[in-house]
Amino acid sequence: MRFFEFKPIKHIKPLTPPQARIHNIKANIDHSKRALKAEKDLQQRQAEVERQRKQRLGR
């Protein structure tokens, strides 16, 4: 690689308080959506297991 192909490292500035609040709100939204999806999936699996159990007992 030649010298002119290197790019300088861009420093990341700390977020301002309003930017930090927005960042945290967005992160919480993403986390909440994942948690909700995981809970719905868990309940669906439990309901399916219960249906299968009842079907086996009903034979």
Phi and psi restraints in degrees (range 20) as a CNS / XPLOR table:
assign (resid 1 and name C) (resid 2 and name N)
       (resid 2 and name CA) (resid 2 and name C) 1.0 -89.5 20.0 2
assign (resid 2 and name N) (resid 2 and name CA)
       (resid 2 and name C) (resid 3 and name N) 1.0 159.4 20.0 2
assign (resid 2 and name C) (resid 3 and name N)
       (resid 3 and name CA) (resid 3 and name C) 1.0 -58.9 20.0 2
assign (resid 3 and name N) (resid 3 and name CA)
       (resid 3 and name C) (resid 4 and name N) 1.0 -40.7 20.0 2
assign (resid 3 and name C) (resid 4 and name N)
       (resid 4 and name CA) (resid 4 and name C) 1.0 -71.3 20.0 2
assign (resid 4 and name N) (resid 4 and name CA)
       (resid 4 and name C) (resid 5 and name N) 1.0 -10.4 20.0 2
assign (resid 4 and name C) (resid 5 and name N)
       (resid 5 and name CA) (resid 5 and name C) 1.0 -81.5 20.0 2
assign (resid 5 and name N) (resid 5 and name CA)
       (resid 5 and name C) (resid 6 and name N) 1.0 -16.1 20.0 2
assign (resid 5 and name C) (resid 6 and name N)
       (resid 6 and name CA) (resid 6 and name C) 1.0 -75.4 20.0 2
assign (resid 6 and name N) (resid 6 and name CA)
       (resid 6 and name C) (resid 7 and name N) 1.0 140.4 20.0 2
assign (resid 6 and name C) (resid 7 and name N)
       (resid 7 and name CA) (resid 7 and name C) 1.0 -108.6 20.0 2
assign (resid 7 and name N) (resid 7 and name CA)
       (resid 7 and name C) (resid 8 and name N) 1.0 143.9 20.0 2
assign (resid 7 and name C) (resid 8 and name N)
       (resid 8 and name CA) (resid 8 and name C) 1.0 -67.6 20.0 2
assign (resid 8 and name N) (resid 8 and name CA)
       (resid 8 and name C) (resid 9 and name N) 1.0 151.9 20.0 2
assign (resid 8 and name C) (resid 9 and name N)
       (resid 9 and name CA) (resid 9 and name C) 1.0 -74.1 20.0 2
assign (resid 9 and name N) (resid 9 and name CA)
       (resid 9 and name C) (resid 10 and name N) 1.0 128.2 20.0 2
assign (resid 9 and name C) (resid 10 and name N)
       (resid 10 and name CA) (resid 10 and name C) 1.0 -88.7 20.0 2
assign (resid 10 and name N) (resid 10 and name CA)
       (resid 10 and name C) (resid 11 and name N) 1.0 127.8 20.0 2
assign (resid 10 and name C) (resid 11 and name N)
       (resid 11 and name CA) (resid 11 and name C) 1.0 -81.2 20.0 2
assign (resid 11 and name N) (resid 11 and name CA)
       (resid 11 and name C) (resid 12 and name N) 1.0 142.3 20.0 2
assign (resid 11 and name C) (resid 12 and name N)
       (resid 12 and name CA) (resid 12 and name C) 1.0 -95.1 20.0 2
assign (resid 12 and name N) (resid 12 and name CA)
       (resid 12 and name C) (resid 13 and name N) 1.0 120.1 20.0 2
assign (resid 12 and name C) (resid 13 and name N)
       (resid 13 and name CA) (resid 13 and name C) 1.0 -80.5 20.0 2
assign (resid 13 and name N) (resid 13 and name CA)
       (resid 13 and name C) (resid 14 and name N) 1.0 148.8 20.0 2
assign (resid 13 and name C) (resid 14 and name N)
       (resid 14 and name CA) (resid 14 and name C) 1.0 -66.0 20.0 2
assign (resid 14 and name N) (resid 14 and name CA)
       (resid 14 and name C) (resid 15 and name N) 1.0 150.6 20.0 2
assign (resid 14 and name C) (resid 15 and name N)
       (resid 15 and name CA) (resid 15 and name C) 1.0 -74.6 20.0 2
assign (resid 15 and name N) (resid 15 and name CA)
       (resid 15 and name C) (resid 16 and name N) 1.0 147.2 20.0 2
assign (resid 15 and name C) (resid 16 and name N)
       (resid 16 and name CA) (resid 16 and name C) 1.0 -74.0 20.0 2
assign (resid 16 and name N) (resid 16 and name CA)
       (resid 16 and name C) (resid 17 and name N) 1.0 160.6 20.0 2
assign (resid 16 and name C) (resid 17 and name N)
       (resid 17 and name CA) (resid 17 and name C) 1.0 -53.5 20.0 2
assign (resid 17 and name N) (resid 17 and name CA)
       (resid 17 and name C) (resid 18 and name N) 1.0 -44.8 20.0 2
assign (resid 17 and name C) (resid 18 and name N)
       (resid 18 and name CA) (resid 18 and name C) 1.0 -63.9 20.0 2
assign (resid 18 and name N) (resid 18 and name CA)
       (resid 18 and name C) (resid 19 and name N) 1.0 -38.9 20.0 2
assign (resid 18 and name C) (resid 19 and name N)
       (resid 19 and name CA) (resid 19 and name C) 1.0 -65.2 20.0 2
assign (resid 19 and name N) (resid 19 and name CA)
       (resid 19 and name C) (resid 20 and name N) 1.0 -39.2 20.0 2
assign (resid 19 and name C) (resid 20 and name N)
       (resid 20 and name CA) (resid 20 and name C) 1.0 -64.6 20.0 2
assign (resid 20 and name N) (resid 20 and name CA)
       (resid 20 and name C) (resid 21 and name N) 1.0 -39.9 20.0 2
assign (resid 20 and name C) (resid 21 and name N)
       (resid 21 and name CA) (resid 21 and name C) 1.0 -62.6 20.0 2
assign (resid 21 and name N) (resid 21 and name CA)
       (resid 21 and name C) (resid 22 and name N) 1.0 -45.0 20.0 2
assign (resid 21 and name C) (resid 22 and name N)
       (resid 22 and name CA) (resid 22 and name C) 1.0 -62.5 20.0 2
assign (resid 22 and name N) (resid 22 and name CA)
       (resid 22 and name C) (resid 23 and name N) 1.0 -43.4 20.0 2
assign (resid 22 and name C) (resid 23 and name N)
       (resid 23 and name CA) (resid 23 and name C) 1.0 -60.1 20.0 2
assign (resid 23 and name N) (resid 23 and name CA)
       (resid 23 and name C) (resid 24 and name N) 1.0 -44.5 20.0 2
assign (resid 23 and name C) (resid 24 and name N)
       (resid 24 and name CA) (resid 24 and name C) 1.0 -66.3 20.0 2
assign (resid 24 and name N) (resid 24 and name CA)
       (resid 24 and name C) (resid 25 and name N) 1.0 -39.3 20.0 2
assign (resid 24 and name C) (resid 25 and name N)
       (resid 25 and name CA) (resid 25 and name C) 1.0 -63.0 20.0 2
assign (resid 25 and name N) (resid 25 and name CA)
       (resid 25 and name C) (resid 26 and name N) 1.0 -44.9 20.0 2
assign (resid 25 and name C) (resid 26 and name N)
       (resid 26 and name CA) (resid 26 and name C) 1.0 -63.2 20.0 2
assign (resid 26 and name N) (resid 26 and name CA)
       (resid 26 and name C) (resid 27 and name N) 1.0 -41.0 20.0 2
assign (resid 26 and name C) (resid 27 and name N)
       (resid 27 and name CA) (resid 27 and name C) 1.0 -64.3 20.0 2
assign (resid 27 and name N) (resid 27 and name CA)
       (resid 27 and name C) (resid 28 and name N) 1.0 -40.7 20.0 2
assign (resid 27 and name C) (resid 28 and name N)
       (resid 28 and name CA) (resid 28 and name C) 1.0 -65.7 20.0 2
assign (resid 28 and name N) (resid 28 and name CA)
       (resid 28 and name C) (resid 29 and name N) 1.0 -37.0 20.0 2
assign (resid 28 and name C) (resid 29 and name N)
       (resid 29 and name CA) (resid 29 and name C) 1.0 -62.3 20.0 2
assign (resid 29 and name N) (resid 29 and name CA)
       (resid 29 and name C) (resid 30 and name N) 1.0 -47.1 20.0 2
assign (resid 29 and name C) (resid 30 and name N)
       (resid 30 and name CA) (resid 30 and name C) 1.0 -61.3 20.0 2
assign (resid 30 and name N) (resid 30 and name CA)
       (resid 30 and name C) (resid 31 and name N) 1.0 -43.9 20.0 2
assign (resid 30 and name C) (resid 31 and name N)
       (resid 31 and name CA) (resid 31 and name C) 1.0 -63.2 20.0 2
assign (resid 31 and name N) (resid 31 and name CA)
       (resid 31 and name C) (resid 32 and name N) 1.0 -42.4 20.0 2
assign (resid 31 and name C) (resid 32 and name N)
       (resid 32 and name CA) (resid 32 and name C) 1.0 -65.0 20.0 2
assign (resid 32 and name N) (resid 32 and name CA)
       (resid 32 and name C) (resid 33 and name N) 1.0 -40.0 20.0 2
assign (resid 32 and name C) (resid 33 and name N)
       (resid 33 and name CA) (resid 33 and name C) 1.0 -63.0 20.0 2
assign (resid 33 and name N) (resid 33 and name CA)
       (resid 33 and name C) (resid 34 and name N) 1.0 -42.8 20.0 2
assign (resid 33 and name C) (resid 34 and name N)
       (resid 34 and name CA) (resid 34 and name C) 1.0 -65.2 20.0 2
assign (resid 34 and name N) (resid 34 and name CA)
       (resid 34 and name C) (resid 35 and name N) 1.0 -41.6 20.0 2
assign (resid 34 and name C) (resid 35 and name N)
       (resid 35 and name CA) (resid 35 and name C) 1.0 -64.6 20.0 2
assign (resid 35 and name N) (resid 35 and name CA)
       (resid 35 and name C) (resid 36 and name N) 1.0 -40.3 20.0 2
assign (resid 35 and name C) (resid 36 and name N)
       (resid 36 and name CA) (resid 36 and name C) 1.0 -64.1 20.0 2
assign (resid 36 and name N) (resid 36 and name CA)
       (resid 36 and name C) (resid 37 and name N) 1.0 -44.2 20.0 2
assign (resid 36 and name C) (resid 37 and name N)
       (resid 37 and name CA) (resid 37 and name C) 1.0 -63.0 20.0 2
assign (resid 37 and name N) (resid 37 and name CA)
       (resid 37 and name C) (resid 38 and name N) 1.0 -42.3 20.0 2
assign (resid 37 and name C) (resid 38 and name N)
       (resid 38 and name CA) (resid 38 and name C) 1.0 -62.9 20.0 2
assign (resid 38 and name N) (resid 38 and name CA)
       (resid 38 and name C) (resid 39 and name N) 1.0 -41.5 20.0 2
assign (resid 38 and name C) (resid 39 and name N)
       (resid 39 and name CA) (resid 39 and name C) 1.0 -66.2 20.0 2
assign (resid 39 and name N) (resid 39 and name CA)
       (resid 39 and name C) (resid 40 and name N) 1.0 -42.3 20.0 2
assign (resid 39 and name C) (resid 40 and name N)
       (resid 40 and name CA) (resid 40 and name C) 1.0 -62.7 20.0 2
assign (resid 40 and name N) (resid 40 and name CA)
       (resid 40 and name C) (resid 41 and name N) 1.0 -43.2 20.0 2
assign (resid 40 and name C) (resid 41 and name N)
       (resid 41 and name CA) (resid 41 and name C) 1.0 -61.6 20.0 2
assign (resid 41 and name N) (resid 41 and name CA)
       (resid 41 and name C) (resid 42 and name N) 1.0 -42.1 20.0 2
assign (resid 41 and name C) (resid 42 and name N)
       (resid 42 and name CA) (resid 42 and name C) 1.0 -61.2 20.0 2
assign (resid 42 and name N) (resid 42 and name CA)
       (resid 42 and name C) (resid 43 and name N) 1.0 -45.8 20.0 2
assign (resid 42 and name C) (resid 43 and name N)
       (resid 43 and name CA) (resid 43 and name C) 1.0 -65.1 20.0 2
assign (resid 43 and name N) (resid 43 and name CA)
       (resid 43 and name C) (resid 44 and name N) 1.0 -36.8 20.0 2
assign (resid 43 and name C) (resid 44 and name N)
       (resid 44 and name CA) (resid 44 and name C) 1.0 -64.6 20.0 2
assign (resid 44 and name N) (resid 44 and name CA)
       (resid 44 and name C) (resid 45 and name N) 1.0 -43.0 20.0 2
assign (resid 44 and name C) (resid 45 and name N)
       (resid 45 and name CA) (resid 45 and name C) 1.0 -63.1 20.0 2
assign (resid 45 and name N) (resid 45 and name CA)
       (resid 45 and name C) (resid 46 and name N) 1.0 -43.2 20.0 2
assign (resid 45 and name C) (resid 46 and name N)
       (resid 46 and name CA) (resid 46 and name C) 1.0 -63.6 20.0 2
assign (resid 46 and name N) (resid 46 and name CA)
       (resid 46 and name C) (resid 47 and name N) 1.0 -40.0 20.0 2
assign (resid 46 and name C) (resid 47 and name N)
       (resid 47 and name CA) (resid 47 and name C) 1.0 -65.6 20.0 2
assign (resid 47 and name N) (resid 47 and name CA)
       (resid 47 and name C) (resid 48 and name N) 1.0 -39.5 20.0 2
assign (resid 47 and name C) (resid 48 and name N)
       (resid 48 and name CA) (resid 48 and name C) 1.0 -65.3 20.0 2
assign (resid 48 and name N) (resid 48 and name CA)
       (resid 48 and name C) (resid 49 and name N) 1.0 -42.4 20.0 2
assign (resid 48 and name C) (resid 49 and name N)
       (resid 49 and name CA) (resid 49 and name C) 1.0 -62.3 20.0 2
assign (resid 49 and name N) (resid 49 and name CA)
       (resid 49 and name C) (resid 50 and name N) 1.0 -41.9 20.0 2
assign (resid 49 and name C) (resid 50 and name N)
       (resid 50 and name CA) (resid 50 and name C) 1.0 -64.6 20.0 2
assign (resid 50 and name N) (resid 50 and name CA)
       (resid 50 and name C) (resid 51 and name N) 1.0 -41.6 20.0 2
assign (resid 50 and name C) (resid 51 and name N)
       (resid 51 and name CA) (resid 51 and name C) 1.0 -61.1 20.0 2
assign (resid 51 and name N) (resid 51 and name CA)
       (resid 51 and name C) (resid 52 and name N) 1.0 -44.0 20.0 2
assign (resid 51 and name C) (resid 52 and name N)
       (resid 52 and name CA) (resid 52 and name C) 1.0 -65.0 20.0 2
assign (resid 52 and name N) (resid 52 and name CA)
       (resid 52 and name C) (resid 53 and name N) 1.0 -39.2 20.0 2
assign (resid 52 and name C) (resid 53 and name N)
       (resid 53 and name CA) (resid 53 and name C) 1.0 -63.3 20.0 2
assign (resid 53 and name N) (resid 53 and name CA)
       (resid 53 and name C) (resid 54 and name N) 1.0 -45.0 20.0 2
assign (resid 53 and name C) (resid 54 and name N)
       (resid 54 and name CA) (resid 54 and name C) 1.0 -65.3 20.0 2
assign (resid 54 and name N) (resid 54 and name CA)
       (resid 54 and name C) (resid 55 and name N) 1.0 -37.0 20.0 2
assign (resid 54 and name C) (resid 55 and name N)
       (resid 55 and name CA) (resid 55 and name C) 1.0 -65.7 20.0 2
assign (resid 55 and name N) (resid 55 and name CA)
       (resid 55 and name C) (resid 56 and name N) 1.0 -40.6 20.0 2
assign (resid 55 and name C) (resid 56 and name N)
       (resid 56 and name CA) (resid 56 and name C) 1.0 -65.8 20.0 2
assign (resid 56 and name N) (resid 56 and name CA)
       (resid 56 and name C) (resid 57 and name N) 1.0 -38.3 20.0 2
assign (resid 56 and name C) (resid 57 and name N)
       (resid 57 and name CA) (resid 57 and name C) 1.0 -72.5 20.0 2
assign (resid 57 and name N) (resid 57 and name CA)
       (resid 57 and name C) (resid 58 and name N) 1.0 -27.3 20.0 2
assign (resid 57 and name C) (resid 58 and name N)
       (resid 58 and name CA) (resid 58 and name C) 1.0 -79.3 20.0 2
assign (resid 58 and name N) (resid 58 and name CA)
       (resid 58 and name C) (resid 59 and name N) 1.0 -9.0 20.0 2
